[in-house]
Amino acid sequence: MNEFSDAARDGLSPAGLEAVLREVGAARYHNRHPFHHQMMSGALTKAQMQAWALNRYCYQSVIPRKDAMIIARSENPEFRAEWRKRVEDHDGSDGWSGGIARWLKLATGLGLDADLVKSEKLALPATRFAVGAYLSFCTNRTLLEAVASSLTELFSPVIIGERVPAMLAKYDYVTKDILAYFDKRPAQASRDSDFALAYVMKHAGTPEKQQAVIDALVFKCDVLWAMLDALAHAYGEKGNIPPGAFDPEAA
Amino acid sequence: MNEFSDAARDGLSPAGLEAVLREVGAARYHNRHPFHHQMMSGALTKAQMQAWALNRYCYQSVIPRKDAMIIARSENPEFRAEWRKRVEDHDGSDGWSGGIARWLKLATGLGLDADLVKSEKLALPATRFAVGAYLSFCTNRTLLEAVASSLTELFSPVIIGERVPAMLAKYDYVTKDILAYFDKRPAQASRDSDFALAYVMKHAGTPEKQQAVIDALVFKCDVLWAMLDALAHAYGEKGNIPPGAFDPEAA
Protein backbone atom coordinates (compact mmCIF):
# COMPACT_ATOMS: atom_id res chain seq x y z
CA MET A 1 0.00 0.00 0.00
CA ASN A 2 2.36 2.65 -1.29
CA GLU A 3 2.69 4.58 -4.51
CA PHE A 4 4.34 1.58 -6.17
CA SER A 5 1.97 -1.16 -4.93
CA ASP A 6 0.04 -1.28 -8.16
CA ALA A 7 2.73 -0.24 -10.60
CA ALA A 8 2.84 -3.53 -12.54
CA ARG A 9 -0.89 -4.23 -12.52
CA ASP A 10 -1.22 -4.09 -16.28
CA GLY A 11 2.19 -5.52 -17.04
CA LEU A 12 5.25 -3.49 -17.96
CA SER A 13 7.69 -3.57 -20.84
CA PRO A 14 11.32 -4.15 -19.81
CA ALA A 15 11.96 -0.43 -20.26
CA GLY A 16 8.81 0.34 -18.31
CA LEU A 17 9.92 -1.89 -15.46
CA GLU A 18 13.33 -0.23 -15.37
CA ALA A 19 11.65 3.17 -15.29
CA VAL A 20 9.53 2.17 -12.27
CA LEU A 21 12.59 0.78 -10.48
CA ARG A 22 14.41 4.07 -11.05
CA GLU A 23 11.36 5.94 -9.72
CA VAL A 24 11.53 3.83 -6.57
CA GLY A 25 15.14 4.90 -6.14
CA ALA A 26 14.33 8.56 -6.79
CA ALA A 27 11.60 8.48 -4.15
CA ARG A 28 12.92 6.03 -1.57
CA TYR A 29 16.71 5.70 -1.68
CA HIS A 30 18.44 6.89 1.47
CA ASN A 31 20.15 9.83 -0.20
CA ARG A 32 16.74 11.44 0.48
CA HIS A 33 17.09 10.87 4.22
CA PRO A 34 17.63 13.88 6.56
CA PHE A 35 20.62 12.15 8.18
CA HIS A 36 22.38 12.00 4.81
CA HIS A 37 21.59 15.66 4.23
CA GLN A 38 23.07 16.50 7.63
CA MET A 39 26.19 14.55 6.76
CA MET A 40 26.55 16.44 3.48
CA SER A 41 26.04 19.85 5.07
CA GLY A 42 28.75 19.28 7.66
CA ALA A 43 26.25 19.21 10.50
CA LEU A 44 27.15 15.83 11.98
CA THR A 45 29.20 15.69 15.16
CA LYS A 46 32.14 13.33 15.21
CA ALA A 47 30.17 11.13 17.61
CA GLN A 48 27.33 10.89 15.08
CA MET A 49 29.81 10.06 12.34
CA GLN A 50 31.29 7.32 14.52
CA ALA A 51 27.85 5.91 15.29
CA TRP A 52 27.08 5.86 11.57
CA ALA A 53 30.29 3.97 10.73
CA LEU A 54 29.91 1.53 13.62
CA ASN A 55 26.30 0.68 12.75
CA ARG A 56 26.85 0.55 9.02
CA TYR A 57 29.61 -2.00 9.65
CA CYS A 58 26.88 -4.51 10.57
CA TYR A 59 25.36 -3.99 7.14
CA GLN A 60 28.71 -4.30 5.36
CA SER A 61 29.59 -7.47 7.21
CA VAL A 62 26.37 -9.24 6.22
CA ILE A 63 26.64 -8.40 2.50
CA PRO A 64 28.86 -11.37 1.53
CA ARG A 65 26.62 -13.67 3.58
CA LYS A 66 23.47 -12.55 1.78
CA ASP A 67 25.34 -12.84 -1.53
CA ALA A 68 26.49 -16.36 -0.66
CA MET A 69 22.87 -17.19 0.13
CA ILE A 70 21.87 -15.96 -3.33
CA ILE A 71 24.64 -18.05 -4.90
CA ALA A 72 23.48 -21.07 -2.90
CA ARG A 73 20.00 -20.71 -4.31
CA SER A 74 20.99 -20.58 -7.99
CA GLU A 75 21.24 -23.70 -10.14
CA ASN A 76 23.05 -21.80 -12.91
CA PRO A 77 26.89 -22.00 -12.82
CA GLU A 78 27.32 -18.82 -14.91
CA PHE A 79 25.05 -16.88 -12.58
CA ARG A 80 26.91 -18.22 -9.56
CA ALA A 81 30.32 -17.34 -11.02
CA GLU A 82 29.19 -13.81 -11.79
CA TRP A 83 27.58 -13.30 -8.37
CA ARG A 84 30.67 -14.70 -6.62
CA LYS A 85 32.55 -11.53 -7.58
CA ARG A 86 30.46 -9.74 -4.98
CA VAL A 87 31.63 -12.01 -2.20
CA GLU A 88 35.23 -11.56 -3.35
CA ASP A 89 34.80 -7.79 -3.41
CA HIS A 90 33.72 -7.71 0.21
CA ASP A 91 35.85 -10.46 1.74
CA GLY A 92 38.98 -10.15 -0.41
CA SER A 93 41.47 -12.99 -0.68
CA ASP A 94 41.77 -13.64 3.04
CA GLY A 95 38.57 -12.19 4.53
CA TRP A 96 40.24 -8.92 5.45
CA SER A 97 41.39 -7.39 2.19
CA GLY A 98 38.07 -6.38 0.66
CA GLY A 99 35.21 -4.03 1.33
CA ILE A 100 34.66 -5.09 4.93
CA ALA A 101 38.29 -4.35 5.76
CA ARG A 102 38.05 -0.99 4.01
CA TRP A 103 34.91 -0.13 5.98
CA LEU A 104 36.74 -1.09 9.15
CA LYS A 105 39.52 1.29 8.11
CA LEU A 106 36.95 4.06 7.83
CA ALA A 107 35.63 3.25 11.31
CA THR A 108 39.07 3.14 12.92
CA GLY A 109 40.06 6.27 11.00
CA LEU A 110 37.17 7.97 12.80
CA GLY A 111 38.69 6.93 16.11
CA LEU A 112 36.83 3.70 16.85
CA ASP A 113 38.49 0.54 18.14
CA ALA A 114 38.63 -2.19 15.49
CA ASP A 115 37.67 -5.06 17.81
CA LEU A 116 34.76 -3.09 19.20
CA VAL A 117 33.44 -2.41 15.70
CA LYS A 118 33.96 -6.01 14.57
CA SER A 119 32.16 -7.37 17.64
CA GLU A 120 29.00 -5.52 16.50
CA LYS A 121 27.93 -5.60 20.15
CA LEU A 122 27.40 -1.86 20.46
CA ALA A 123 25.32 -1.50 17.31
CA LEU A 124 21.74 -0.35 17.70
CA PRO A 125 19.27 -3.25 17.99
CA ALA A 126 17.29 -1.56 15.21
CA THR A 127 20.34 -1.83 12.94
CA ARG A 128 20.65 -5.53 13.70
CA PHE A 129 16.95 -6.08 13.05
CA ALA A 130 17.08 -4.27 9.71
CA VAL A 131 20.19 -6.12 8.58
CA GLY A 132 18.70 -9.42 9.76
CA ALA A 133 15.55 -8.67 7.78
CA TYR A 134 17.69 -8.25 4.66
CA LEU A 135 19.42 -11.59 5.19
CA SER A 136 16.08 -13.28 5.88
CA PHE A 137 14.60 -11.75 2.76
CA CYS A 138 17.40 -13.17 0.60
CA THR A 139 16.96 -16.52 2.33
CA ASN A 140 13.19 -16.87 2.25
CA ARG A 141 11.91 -14.99 -0.78
CA THR A 142 12.28 -16.13 -4.39
CA LEU A 143 15.68 -15.87 -6.04
CA LEU A 144 14.21 -13.20 -8.33
CA GLU A 145 13.20 -11.09 -5.33
CA ALA A 146 16.58 -11.62 -3.67
CA VAL A 147 18.34 -10.43 -6.84
CA ALA A 148 15.97 -7.47 -7.15
CA SER A 149 16.65 -6.39 -3.58
CA SER A 150 20.27 -5.76 -4.61
CA LEU A 151 19.18 -3.11 -7.09
CA THR A 152 19.76 -0.26 -4.66
CA GLU A 153 23.23 -0.48 -6.19
CA LEU A 154 21.78 1.27 -9.20
CA PHE A 155 21.74 4.38 -7.06
CA SER A 156 24.85 3.94 -4.94
CA PRO A 157 27.23 5.77 -7.31
CA VAL A 158 25.00 8.81 -6.79
CA ILE A 159 25.11 8.74 -3.01
CA ILE A 160 28.85 8.04 -3.00
CA GLY A 161 29.35 10.96 -5.36
CA GLU A 162 27.46 13.16 -2.90
CA ARG A 163 28.99 11.73 0.26
CA VAL A 164 32.71 11.59 -0.44
CA PRO A 165 33.32 15.20 -1.57
CA ALA A 166 31.12 16.47 1.26
CA MET A 167 32.89 14.39 3.90
CA LEU A 168 36.29 15.62 2.70
CA ALA A 169 35.18 19.25 2.49
CA LYS A 170 33.19 19.53 5.68
CA TYR A 171 34.99 17.43 8.28
CA ASP A 172 38.68 18.14 8.90
CA TYR A 173 39.25 14.73 10.50
CA VAL A 174 38.10 12.90 7.35
CA THR A 175 40.96 12.08 4.96
CA LYS A 176 41.00 10.56 1.52
CA ASP A 177 42.92 7.64 2.98
CA ILE A 178 40.14 6.49 5.32
CA LEU A 179 37.56 6.76 2.53
CA ALA A 180 39.29 4.08 0.41
CA TYR A 181 36.12 1.96 0.64
CA PHE A 182 34.34 4.35 -1.66
CA ASP A 183 37.06 4.36 -4.35
CA LYS A 184 36.24 0.87 -5.49
CA ARG A 185 32.50 0.79 -5.00
CA PRO A 186 31.14 2.80 -7.96
CA ALA A 187 32.77 0.54 -10.59
CA GLN A 188 31.81 -2.63 -8.69
CA ALA A 189 28.27 -1.41 -8.11
CA SER A 190 27.80 -0.51 -11.78
CA ARG A 191 29.02 -3.91 -12.93
CA ASP A 192 26.83 -5.67 -10.35
CA SER A 193 23.70 -3.65 -10.89
CA ASP A 194 23.97 -3.98 -14.69
CA PHE A 195 23.99 -7.75 -14.25
CA ALA A 196 21.19 -7.79 -11.67
CA LEU A 197 19.03 -5.44 -13.72
CA ALA A 198 19.45 -7.58 -16.83
CA TYR A 199 18.55 -10.67 -14.78
CA VAL A 200 15.44 -9.02 -13.43
CA MET A 201 14.32 -7.80 -16.86
CA LYS A 202 14.74 -11.30 -18.25
CA HIS A 203 13.03 -13.21 -15.43
CA ALA A 204 10.21 -10.90 -14.37
CA GLY A 205 7.93 -12.00 -17.19
CA THR A 206 4.51 -11.59 -15.56
CA PRO A 207 2.83 -8.65 -13.85
CA GLU A 208 3.02 -10.61 -10.56
CA LYS A 209 6.76 -11.12 -10.86
CA GLN A 210 7.27 -7.51 -11.92
CA GLN A 211 5.36 -6.36 -8.86
CA ALA A 212 7.43 -8.68 -6.67
CA VAL A 213 10.60 -7.11 -8.09
CA ILE A 214 9.34 -3.60 -7.41
CA ASP A 215 8.27 -4.56 -3.89
CA ALA A 216 11.69 -6.10 -3.25
CA LEU A 217 13.41 -2.84 -4.13
CA VAL A 218 10.99 -0.88 -1.94
CA PHE A 219 11.75 -3.32 0.89
CA LYS A 220 15.48 -2.79 0.47
CA CYS A 221 15.08 0.98 0.45
CA ASP A 222 13.10 0.57 3.70
CA VAL A 223 16.05 -1.33 5.22
CA LEU A 224 18.51 1.46 4.41
CA TRP A 225 16.06 4.17 5.49
CA ALA A 226 15.30 2.45 8.80
CA MET A 227 19.02 2.27 9.56
CA LEU A 228 19.35 6.05 9.22
CA ASP A 229 16.10 6.63 11.16
CA ALA A 230 17.53 4.60 14.03
CA LEU A 231 20.77 6.61 13.98
CA ALA A 232 18.89 9.90 13.85
CA HIS A 233 16.73 8.93 16.80
CA ALA A 234 19.49 7.53 18.99
CA TYR A 235 22.16 10.14 18.26
CA GLY A 236 20.10 13.17 17.28
CA GLU A 237 19.83 16.41 19.23
CA LYS A 238 17.67 14.99 22.00
CA GLY A 239 19.64 11.77 22.27
CA ASN A 240 17.74 8.56 22.82
CA ILE A 241 20.47 5.95 22.93
CA PRO A 242 18.82 2.63 23.75
CA PRO A 243 20.22 0.59 26.66
CA GLY A 244 23.50 -1.16 25.82
CA ALA A 245 24.24 0.66 22.55
CA PHE A 246 27.33 2.70 21.61
CA ASP A 247 27.59 5.74 23.83
CA PRO A 248 30.12 8.27 22.53
CA GLU A 249 30.37 9.90 25.97
CA ALA A 250 31.42 6.59 27.50
CA ALA A 251 33.78 5.60 24.67
CA MET B 1 28.70 -6.17 25.78
CA ASN B 2 26.20 -4.85 28.26
CA GLU B 3 25.81 -4.95 32.01
CA PHE B 4 24.43 -8.50 31.79
CA SER B 5 26.98 -9.95 29.34
CA ASP B 6 28.99 -11.63 32.06
CA ALA B 7 26.29 -12.26 34.63
CA ALA B 8 26.48 -16.05 34.51
CA ARG B 9 30.25 -16.36 34.20
CA ASP B 10 30.69 -18.21 37.48
CA GLY B 11 27.40 -20.09 37.26
CA LEU B 12 24.21 -19.10 39.07
CA SER B 13 21.84 -20.90 41.41
CA PRO B 14 18.23 -21.11 40.16
CA ALA B 15 17.32 -18.27 42.50
CA GLY B 16 20.37 -16.34 41.33
CA LEU B 17 19.37 -16.80 37.70
CA GLU B 18 15.83 -15.61 38.44
CA ALA B 19 17.25 -12.58 40.20
CA VAL B 20 19.36 -11.64 37.17
CA LEU B 21 16.38 -12.10 34.85
CA ARG B 22 14.32 -9.78 37.04
CA GLU B 23 17.18 -7.25 36.97
CA VAL B 24 17.10 -7.38 33.17
CA GLY B 25 13.42 -6.53 33.30
CA ALA B 26 13.95 -3.73 35.80
CA ALA B 27 16.61 -2.17 33.57
CA ARG B 28 15.44 -2.99 30.07
CA TYR B 29 11.69 -3.61 29.90
CA HIS B 30 9.80 -1.08 27.83
CA ASN B 31 7.90 0.39 30.78
CA ARG B 32 11.17 2.36 31.12
CA HIS B 33 10.78 3.86 27.65
CA PRO B 34 9.94 7.59 27.25
CA PHE B 35 7.06 6.74 24.89
CA HIS B 36 5.40 4.69 27.62
CA HIS B 37 5.90 7.54 30.07
CA GLN B 38 4.30 9.93 27.61
CA MET B 39 1.36 7.59 27.26
CA MET B 40 0.92 7.41 31.01
CA SER B 41 1.12 11.16 31.48
CA GLY B 42 -1.61 11.85 28.94
CA ALA B 43 0.84 13.49 26.54
CA LEU B 44 0.17 11.35 23.46
CA THR B 45 -1.91 12.75 20.66
CA LYS B 46 -4.67 10.56 19.29
CA ALA B 47 -2.57 10.13 16.14
CA GLN B 48 0.32 8.81 18.22
CA MET B 49 -2.02 6.46 20.05
CA GLN B 50 -3.34 5.19 16.72
CA ALA B 51 0.20 4.69 15.39
CA TRP B 52 1.06 2.73 18.55
CA ALA B 53 -1.97 0.44 18.19
CA LEU B 54 -1.46 -0.06 14.44
CA ASN B 55 2.21 -0.94 14.80
CA ARG B 56 1.76 -3.08 17.89
CA TYR B 57 -0.81 -5.12 15.95
CA CYS B 58 2.10 -6.54 13.89
CA TYR B 59 3.64 -7.80 17.10
CA GLN B 60 0.37 -9.27 18.38
CA SER B 61 -0.30 -11.03 15.11
CA VAL B 62 3.08 -12.79 15.09
CA ILE B 63 2.81 -14.08 18.67
CA PRO B 64 0.86 -17.27 17.88
CA ARG B 65 3.23 -17.94 14.98
CA LYS B 66 6.32 -17.71 17.16
CA ASP B 67 4.55 -19.86 19.76
CA ALA B 68 3.66 -22.46 17.14
CA MET B 69 7.32 -22.44 16.12
CA ILE B 70 8.29 -23.18 19.72
CA ILE B 71 5.73 -26.00 19.86
CA ALA B 72 7.08 -27.39 16.59
CA ARG B 73 10.56 -27.56 18.07
CA SER B 74 9.64 -29.48 21.22
CA GLU B 75 9.69 -33.27 21.40
CA ASN B 76 7.79 -33.27 24.70
CA PRO B 77 3.99 -33.69 24.44
CA GLU B 78 3.37 -32.16 27.88
CA PHE B 79 5.42 -29.11 26.98
CA ARG B 80 3.60 -28.79 23.68
CA ALA B 81 0.17 -29.10 25.31
CA GLU B 82 1.03 -26.42 27.85
CA TRP B 83 2.51 -24.06 25.26
CA ARG B 84 -0.50 -24.55 22.97
CA LYS B 85 -2.60 -22.53 25.42
CA ARG B 86 -0.72 -19.47 24.21
CA VAL B 87 -1.77 -20.02 20.62
CA GLU B 88 -5.36 -20.54 21.76
CA ASP B 89 -5.24 -17.36 23.81
CA HIS B 90 -4.24 -15.27 20.82
CA ASP B 91 -6.18 -16.96 18.01
CA GLY B 92 -9.28 -18.06 19.92
CA SER B 93 -11.53 -20.81 18.60
CA ASP B 94 -11.88 -19.39 15.09
CA GLY B 95 -8.83 -17.13 14.66
CA TRP B 96 -10.77 -14.00 15.60
CA SER B 97 -11.97 -14.56 19.14
CA GLY B 98 -8.70 -14.25 21.04
CA GLY B 99 -6.04 -11.69 21.79
CA ILE B 100 -5.50 -10.63 18.19
CA ALA B 101 -9.19 -9.85 17.79
CA ARG B 102 -9.17 -7.91 21.07
CA TRP B 103 -6.17 -5.90 19.91
CA LEU B 104 -7.99 -5.18 16.68
CA LYS B 105 -10.93 -3.94 18.75
CA LEU B 106 -8.57 -1.55 20.51
CA ALA B 107 -7.25 -0.28 17.18
CA THR B 108 -10.72 0.21 15.67
CA GLY B 109 -11.91 1.75 18.94
CA LEU B 110 -9.21 4.36 18.39
CA GLY B 111 -10.71 5.13 14.99
CA LEU B 112 -8.63 2.95 12.68
CA ASP B 113 -10.03 0.83 9.89
CA ALA B 114 -9.90 -2.90 10.68
CA ASP B 115 -8.77 -4.00 7.22
CA LEU B 116 -6.05 -1.38 7.15
CA VAL B 117 -4.71 -2.56 10.50
CA LYS B 118 -4.94 -6.24 9.54
CA SER B 119 -3.12 -5.61 6.26
CA GLU B 120 -0.08 -4.41 8.30
CA LYS B 121 0.92 -2.46 5.19
CA LEU B 122 1.15 0.91 6.91
CA ALA B 123 3.26 -0.31 9.81
CA LEU B 124 6.73 1.16 10.18
CA PRO B 125 9.40 -0.94 8.44
CA ALA B 126 11.32 -0.82 11.74
CA THR B 127 8.34 -2.50 13.45
CA ARG B 128 8.31 -5.23 10.84
CA PHE B 129 12.06 -5.75 11.17
CA ALA B 130 11.86 -6.01 14.98
CA VAL B 131 8.93 -8.42 14.87
CA GLY B 132 10.65 -10.45 12.16
CA ALA B 133 13.78 -10.63 14.31
CA TYR B 134 11.68 -12.09 17.12
CA LEU B 135 10.20 -14.77 14.88
CA SER B 136 13.65 -15.57 13.45
CA PHE B 137 15.07 -15.82 16.95
CA CYS B 138 12.44 -18.39 17.96
CA THR B 139 13.10 -20.27 14.72
CA ASN B 140 16.89 -20.30 14.68
CA ARG B 141 18.11 -20.22 18.28
CA THR B 142 17.89 -23.12 20.73
CA LEU B 143 14.52 -24.05 22.20
CA LEU B 144 15.82 -22.90 25.58
CA GLU B 145 16.60 -19.45 24.18
CA ALA B 146 13.23 -19.28 22.42
CA VAL B 147 11.45 -20.09 25.69
CA ALA B 148 13.59 -17.58 27.58
CA SER B 149 12.75 -14.83 25.11
CA SER B 150 9.11 -15.12 26.23
CA LEU B 151 10.06 -14.12 29.77
CA THR B 152 9.20 -10.47 29.22
CA GLU B 153 5.79 -11.73 30.30
CA LEU B 154 7.17 -11.74 33.83
CA PHE B 155 6.91 -7.98 33.65
CA SER B 156 3.80 -7.46 31.55
CA PRO B 157 1.35 -7.37 34.48
CA VAL B 158 3.31 -4.36 35.70
CA ILE B 159 3.12 -2.42 32.46
CA ILE B 160 -0.55 -3.28 32.00
CA GLY B 161 -1.21 -2.13 35.54
CA GLU B 162 0.42 1.18 34.67
CA ARG B 163 -1.07 1.54 31.21
CA VAL B 164 -4.74 0.76 31.64
CA PRO B 165 -5.61 3.15 34.49
CA ALA B 166 -3.58 5.90 32.81
CA MET B 167 -5.25 5.40 29.44
CA LEU B 168 -8.71 5.53 31.03
CA ALA B 169 -7.89 8.57 33.14
CA LYS B 170 -5.99 10.65 30.63
CA TYR B 171 -7.69 10.13 27.27
CA ASP B 172 -11.42 10.75 27.04
CA TYR B 173 -11.77 8.68 23.86
CA VAL B 174 -10.41 5.56 25.59
CA THR B 175 -13.12 3.38 27.12
CA LYS B 176 -12.98 0.26 29.24
CA ASP B 177 -14.67 -1.57 26.40
CA ILE B 178 -11.88 -1.08 23.87
CA LEU B 179 -9.27 -2.13 26.45
CA ALA B 180 -10.72 -5.64 26.79
CA TYR B 181 -7.42 -7.06 25.53
CA PHE B 182 -5.76 -6.11 28.79
CA ASP B 183 -8.41 -7.74 31.02
CA LYS B 184 -7.30 -11.24 30.15
CA ARG B 185 -3.57 -10.77 29.77
CA PRO B 186 -2.30 -10.52 33.37
CA ALA B 187 -3.68 -13.95 34.38
CA GLN B 188 -2.53 -15.53 31.10
CA ALA B 189 0.89 -13.94 31.34
CA SER B 190 1.37 -15.08 34.95
CA ARG B 191 0.44 -18.65 34.08
CA ASP B 192 2.71 -18.60 31.01
CA SER B 193 5.69 -16.93 32.61
CA ASP B 194 5.53 -19.26 35.65
CA PHE B 195 5.79 -22.20 33.27
CA ALA B 196 8.52 -20.64 31.12
CA LEU B 197 10.55 -19.58 34.16
CA ALA B 198 10.37 -23.09 35.65
CA TYR B 199 11.45 -24.53 32.30
CA VAL B 200 14.40 -22.16 32.08
CA MET B 201 15.49 -22.88 35.67
CA LYS B 202 15.37 -26.59 34.97
CA HIS B 203 17.16 -26.57 31.60
CA ALA B 204 19.77 -23.83 31.99
CA GLY B 205 22.20 -26.07 33.85
CA THR B 206 25.52 -24.60 32.75
CA PRO B 207 26.93 -21.06 32.90
CA GLU B 208 26.83 -20.99 29.07
CA LYS B 209 23.14 -21.88 28.99
CA GLN B 210 22.35 -19.44 31.78
CA GLN B 211 24.11 -16.70 29.84
CA ALA B 212 22.18 -17.65 26.70
CA VAL B 213 18.93 -17.34 28.68
CA ILE B 214 19.90 -13.91 30.00
CA ASP B 215 20.97 -12.76 26.53
CA ALA B 216 17.65 -14.01 25.10
CA LEU B 217 15.71 -11.86 27.53
CA VAL B 218 17.92 -8.85 26.76
CA PHE B 219 17.29 -9.46 23.06
CA LYS B 220 13.53 -9.55 23.61
CA CYS B 221 13.64 -6.34 25.63
CA ASP B 222 15.57 -4.80 22.71
CA VAL B 223 12.75 -5.83 20.36
CA LEU B 224 10.10 -4.10 22.46
CA TRP B 225 12.30 -1.05 23.04
CA ALA B 226 13.11 -0.68 19.34
CA MET B 227 9.41 -0.72 18.50
CA LEU B 228 8.80 2.27 20.80
CA ASP B 229 11.94 4.03 19.53
CA ALA B 230 10.60 3.73 15.99
CA LEU B 231 7.22 5.14 17.03
CA ALA B 232 8.82 8.00 18.94
CA HIS B 233 11.01 8.92 15.97
CA ALA B 234 8.31 8.68 13.31
CA TYR B 235 5.45 10.26 15.25
CA GLY B 236 7.29 12.47 17.74
CA GLU B 237 7.27 16.25 17.83
CA LYS B 238 9.45 16.70 14.79
CA GLY B 239 7.75 13.99 12.78
CA ASN B 240 9.88 11.73 10.64
CA ILE B 241 7.37 9.36 9.10
CA PRO B 242 9.25 7.12 6.69
CA PRO B 243 7.95 6.84 3.11
CA GLY B 244 4.85 4.67 2.81
CA ALA B 245 4.04 4.40 6.53
CA PHE B 246 0.82 5.36 8.34
CA ASP B 247 0.27 9.08 8.07
CA PRO B 248 -2.41 10.35 10.47
CA GLU B 249 -2.88 13.52 8.39
CA ALA B 250 -3.70 11.46 5.33
CA ALA B 251 -5.91 8.93 7.16
Interface residues (C-beta under 8 A of the other chain):
Chain A: M1 N2 E3 S5 A27 R28 P34 S119 K121 L122 L124 P125 A126 R128 F129 A130 G132 A133 S136 V218 F219 C221 D222 V223 W225 A226 D229 A230 A232 H233 A234 N240 P242 P243 G244
Chain B: M1 N2 E3 S5 A27 R28 P34 S119 K121 L122 L124 P125 A126 R128 F129 A130 G132 A133 S136 V218 F219 C221 D222 V223 W225 A226 D229 A230 A232 H233 A234 N240 P242 P243 G244
